[in-house]
Each structure stands twice: as C-alpha cells, then as structure tokens.
Amino acid sequence: MSGLPLKGALQDEQLPVIAHGGIVVENDKILAVGDFKSLQQEYAGHELHWIDEPMVLMPGFIDCHTHICFDGSRSRDYAMRIAGKSYLEIARAGGGIWDSVTKTRVADIVTLAENTVARANRHLQEGVTTIEVKSGYGLNFESEVKMLRAIQQAGLHTKATLIATCLAAHMKPRDFEGSETEYLDVVLNELLPILKQESLTNRVDIFIEETAFSTDAATNYLRKAAALGFAATVHADQFTAGGAEVAVAVNALSADHLEASTDREIQLLAKSDTVAVVLPGASLGLGMHYAPARKLLNEGACLAIASDWNPGSAPMGDLLMQAAVMSAAEKLSSAEVFAALTFRAAPALQLTNVGKLAPGFVADMQAYPTTDYREILYFQGKLKPSRVWKKGEIVSNL
C-alpha cells in the first residue's frame, strides 16, 4: 500500500505488488520490504522465516468506527425491522439505542471488558489489527466512565490495538431532565475532565441527527471539547444532511456514515482533511442505500470503510465482507477498498505508522491463502487470512 495518495480515486494498476516478496521485521517494526532472495542475501545473518505456500501479504486492517463495548442483544429489534417496522416504531416499543443503554448500564465492568475482548479477538483473527471502540451506551457519568474503563481494561487482554472514543453524546438520555445543551454541558464540565485525568480517551464523538443532537448544539460541544484537548469525530448525515458540514467546520478527524450526504457535503469533505468514513454494515443492517463512496472518491475525498459493529443497526461486524459487498454496489476498485481499510483509515485515528507494509511502519500484517490479491474481494469475505501478525508477533495461524 506504499506510494499511493491519501485522497481520491485509485486504479488497480497503481497498486504496488511484489511477486516472491519478503519482509524484514525487527522487534515490532518493518525494516525492509522487497524481493525475498535479495533480502535473504542482504540479511544473511538474521533469522529467516519462509512460508512454503502461496500467500498474499498485506497490512492489517484498521476499523476506525465500532461500538463493540456493550451488553445484551437487539435481535428483537432486527426481527421487527425485517417485518416492516420503522425505526421510530421500534424505539416506541422499547427498542433502539435506549435498549442497549438499559442493558449496558446494569452490566459490570468485567462483563463489558470480556465482551469487548471477545469481539476484538474475532476481529483480530479476521485481519483487523487496530480497532476504534466507542462508549455511548452509558449516557450518564457513572456508566460512561465504566464503559471507557472497560475498554481500557480490554486493551490489556487482547493483542489488537484498541482506541477509545467517548460517545456520551450518542443521544440525550431519556432520564435526563433538561435540554440537549444542558446535557452536553454536563458532559463537558463533569465527564470530560475525568476522562482526561484518567487518560481514558482524548477523542469525542457526537450523533448529529433529528433524533439525537442539532447542528448548533453539536458545533458548540465539539469546539468546547477541542478547547479541553479532545479530538473530534462525528456521526454525520446518516438519515439527514447537516453533520458533515459541522465536521468540516470544526476540523473533525472524520465524518462517519454519510448515507444522506448530497453533492454539497461531498464537495466539502473532498476539499477538507476530514476523512469520509462509510459504514456498509449499517446499510446492510437497516436495509438502506449505501453512502456515496464512488462520488466521494471521484471528488477527491479520503475514504475509509469501517464496520460500525454495534448491537442494533450493524450486528454482523465482518469488515471485509461488508467492504467487498459495498465495492460491487458502489463500483470501488480493489485498490480503493484496500486503501480504505488500511492507510486511509489511519488518519481518522491520528495514526501515522500503520496501514502500510513499508520501512518504519508497525509490523501489523495478514496473509491470505491465495496467489492473487483480487480473490480477497472476489470471495466477498469468505476468504479469511490464514495468518495474522501484530507488531511482528504471529497472533493467528489457522
């Protein structure tokens, strides 16, 4: 994935492919990448590992948008959705985000940490070596802190890299008596200082939508959070436009979802440094159209693909399958998909040393049992990596 631009459309002819390749790793970093025989001679005194079967080696995937810290199931929601019930009808029947909030609030920190580790390890086996994890199913001081502490603990018990994000602004909690601005002020004045003090996260997210927070309230919140030292990401344009414009205005790292983005939002994102993160898992789970990935790339945006793994709208959590299926619908090249899952997702998490097989990068790698990289998307997620390395250490060997 080295030598490719960070933004815009890509053709497969631009994708660097090294036949009979080798890679030199020292500790957790890549020293050299190139022809195996040449590297064998150059590093003759070093320990060599030879994979004696055809493999395609590529960087570990980066999933820059997940909600894998939660308890409980929303299978009832899904059954109601596929039976024709609307989002509002499901919410009125006791489902939706608040259902997950209720279940996560009563779960203890050990349960939440174990759940997060289990999901992270499944992701890791499937080649996802870096995972963003949001809070947002607590929606009060105690439960949000509990979730972020659970994510921190989970990070000690999985080889995957977990990057926490505070999504206390997922929706105004039903049991909060006050306005959206008053709730966000509580988050700013009471919750964020504790998160900073305990080094639980330096990132915040907010859901901008008619059923969540307004553009004005979100803009004010994100600017005040920035003044406290928190980087921003935004749940933007999922059902209605408006969030992407806020994300660009506050220099957010990413604007995520974008299913409702119009040409105006697409052009704003393309001219900015904000990563456009599309979430095909949510489109599959909700039975709605995909985000305009093709248009975003054609206009020159930096496009990332993430799983949105969550208990409601995106319960599958299979990042490769979702990306492969979306690529057929949106006509994305293999190069564009692999870039969106690796080095183009990295800036959404402020990472500069993952997502490429290149000297100086962390040795997060995955190998697929095929001689042709195009088969990885061709099998639409059924071809999984047979080996995964994290920081140069093999963590999955099927």
N, C-alpha and C positions, 0 to 999 in steps of 0.2 A: 504493500500500500504506500510505499515511499515515492516521492516525486510527483504526487497528484495534488491539484489545487484544492483549497479548503472549500471553495464555493462553486456552484454552477454545475451544468450538465457534464457527464463523463461518458466516453465511449469505451467499450471493452478493449479496443486497440491501445488505449492509454495505460492499461493495467500491466504493471511490471510482473512478469512470470519468469522465474529462474528454473530451468529444467535441471534435474540432477543436482539440486541445491544442497547447501549445508549452512549451518548457523553455529556461531561460536558464542557461548554464554559463560560469563564469569560472575559468580555469586548470583545476583538477580538481574543483571543487565546483559544486553546484547552487545558483543564486541564487534562482530563482523557477520556479514551475510554475503553468500556468493556461491560459486561453483564448488561442489564438495571436494573434488580432487585437489583443486588449488588451495582450499583452506586446509586440507589434510597435510599438504606439504608445508604450508606456512606455519601451522601449529602442530608440528610433528611431535613435540614433546608433551603434548597435552592429552588428557583422557578423551577418547572419542566414543561416541555412541552412534551406531549405524542401524537405521531402520531398514530392515531387509525386505520390505514390501512397498508397493507403490502408495504414496501418500501425497496429499496436498496440504502444505503447512501454511497457516495464515495467522494473523493476530487474534487474540482473544476478543470476543465481542464485548461491547460496553452498552449496558442497558441503562440509559440516563433518565428513566421515569418508571418507577414501580411503587406499589403500595403493599409490599409483601409482609409488613408487620401488622397483623390483625388476628382476631379470633372469630370463629364461627363461620357459617356458610350462608349464602343467599340463594340457594337452589330454588327456594320458593319464588323469589323474585324472577328468576330465569324462566321458571315454568309459567308464571303469569305473563311474562313478556312475550314468550313464543305462542301463548294462547291469545295474544292480541291486546293485552292491557297496556296502557300508556305509562310513561314514567311517573306522571302525577297520580294516576290511579294506584300504582304500586306503592308510592310514598304514602298516600292516604290510608292504605291498608296496612301500614306499619312497616313497609319495606324501605328500600333505598339506603342512602348513606347512614341515616339515623339508626337503622337496624344494626349495621356494623359498629356504630358508636356504642350502642347499648351493650353489645356482646364484648367489645374490646375493653370497655370501662370495667367490667366485672372480672376480666382475666387478670391473673397476677403476672408480675414481670418475668418470672421464669417461663411461664407458658408462652408469653409473647416472644421471648428470646428464642425458645426452642422452635416455635413455628417459623420464625424468620430464618433461623439456621437451616431448617429442613428445606425451605423454598430456595434459599441461596445455594445450597449444595446441589439441588436439582438443576438449577441454572448453570452452576459450575460444570457439572457433568455434560451439559449441552453446549459448552464452549463459551459461556458468559462469565468473564473473569472479573469484571467491575460492575457493581450494581448500586444505583441510587435507590434509597429507601425513604419513603415519606412517613411522617406521622399523619395526623388528621382524622383519626378515628377515636380521639380522646375528647377534643373540643372543650376541655376545661383545664385549669392549671395542673391539677394532680395527674390526670390521665395523659396529657400531652408530655409532661416530664417523664412519666412512666414509660410511654412508648419510646421516647428518644433514648432513655437509659437502656431499654431492652434492645434497641438497635445497636447501641454501643457495646453491650454485652455480647450480642450475636456476632459482632465483628471479631471478637476474640476467639470464637469457636467455629469459624469457617475460614477456609483458605481464600475465598473470594474477598475482594476489597468492597466494603460497604461504605457508602457516602450518604450521611443522613441529611434530611431536609425537614424543616418544621412547616407543616401544613395545618397549623392551628386555624388558619383562615380557609378551611375547606367549605364551611357553611356557617351561618350564625346558628349556634346550638338552640334547640327548641326550649331548653330550660334556662336560657339567659333572658332576663327581663331588661330590655334596653334596645337601643338602636344598633345598626351594624357598625357605626362609627364608635359607639361606646364599647362594643365588644372588641373591636380592633385596638382600641386604646388600652384595654386590659391586657391584650396580648403584648403590645409594645412596652407597657410600663411594668408589667409583673412577670410575664413569661420569658420574654427575650433576654432580659438581664441575667436570669438564672441559667439559661442555655449557654450564654456567653461565659458565665462564671464557671460552669462545669465542663466547658468545652464539648458540649453535646452536638452542636452544629453551628456553622456560620452561614447557613442558607435558609431562606424562607420562600414559600410558595403561597399563592392565593388563587382561588377559583373565581374568575370573573364571569358571571352569568346571571340571568334574570332570577334564577332560583338560589343564587349564592350572594356575591358581592357586586356592587355597582362599580363602574369605571372610576368615578370620582373618589369613592372610599378606598378603592384598591390603589390608586395613584398616590394618595396621601399616605397610606400604610407603607407602601414599598419605599417611598422616599424617606420616611422616618426610620424604617428598618435599615436602610442604607446608611443613614447617619449613625446608627448604632454598630455598624460594621458587618451587616448581613448582605450577602449577595442575593439576587432575586431570580426566581423563575416564575412563570405564570401559566396556570390552566387557562388557555385562551381560545376563543372562537369555537367552542365545541358545538353549541346549538345556535348561538347568535354572535355576530361580529362585535368587536369592541375591545376584546382583551389583547389582541396582538398589537394594536396601536398603543395601548398602555405599556406593554412590554418593551416596545422600541423606545418610547418616550423616557422610560426610567433606566434605559440601558440594561435590561434584564439579560441574563446569560442565555435564556431560552424562552420561547413561546411554544407551548405544548398543546396538542390536539389539532386545531386549525381546520376542522371539518367545515366550518361555516365561513371561512375566510373568503373574501371577494378579491377581485383584481387589485383593489386599493391596498388591502392588508398584505397581499403577496408582494407588491412592489415595495411597501415599507420595510418588510422583512429582508428583501433582497438587497436593499441599499444599506442595511444595518449590519452590525456584528452579532445580532441576536440569532441564535441557532433556531431553525424551524424544526421542531420535533413532532413527527407524525406518529400516531398510535393506532395501527391497524387492528390490534386486538380489541379495542373499544368499538370500532366499526363492526367487527365480526360479532361481538357480544351483544351489541344493541341492534344489529340488523340494519345499519345505516350506511350511507356512502362513505368512501374514504376521503381523507384530506387530499387537497390538490397537489400531491407530491411532484407530479410532472411539471405543472406550471411553476411551482416554486423553484425547481432546478433550472428550468428554461429562463426564468427571470434573473437567476444568478444567486439564489439563496444558498446558505449552508444547511443541508438537510440531514437530519438524524432520524433513525427509526428506533422506537422503544416499545416495550411490551405493555405498559400500563397495567401490569399484573395486579389485580385487585379482586375482592370477593364479589363485586357487583357486576360492573359492565365488562370486565376483561379477566375472567377467572382462569383462562387457559394457561397463560404465562409462557407459551412456546414462542420465543422471539424469532427464531429462524423460520418457522412455519408461517408466522404472521407476515414477515417481511417478504417471503417467497410468494405468497398468495397476493399480497398487495402489488408486488412487482409486475405480475401478469395483468392486473386491473389497470394500473397506472402507467404501464409500459416503461419500467425502470430497467436500465441495463444492469448486468451483473456488477460492473464496476461501481455504479451508483449505489446499489444495495450494500455491497461490502463496505464502501466508504461510509455509508450512513450508519453502519453497525460498528464501526471502528474509529478511525481518526477524526471523522466529522462529528461524532458524538462526544468526543473528549472535551472540547471547549465548553460544552453545556455543563460540565462538572469541574471546570477550571483545571483540567489535566493537560499536561504538555509532553508527557513521556510514556504514553500508552497509545495503542491503536495502530502501530506500525511495526514491521519487522525491519528495524534499522539500528545502526550503532547508537548507543546511548539510551535506547528505549528499554523499558522493563520487559523482561522475557516472559510475557503473558502470551501463550501460543496454543493453538489447537491444530490437530492433524486429522484429515478426513480420509477414509479408505477408498480413494479413487485416484485415477491418473489425470482427471480432467476437472478443473475447478468449476466448470459450468454445471456439472452434475449436482453440486451442492444445492443450487436453487431449483434445478430440474426436478428433483425428487420432492420438492415442496415441503421440506422439513423432516422427511423420513430418513434422510441420510444424516446421521449424527456423527460428531467427532469420536474417533476411537482412542485418541489420546489428548489430554489437556495438560498444559503446564502453567503453573502460577509462579511468577518470579523465578523461573528456571527450574522449579521443582515439579515433577510429574504428580498430578493430583487425581487424574482419572486415566485408567488404562484398561479399556474394555476388550 
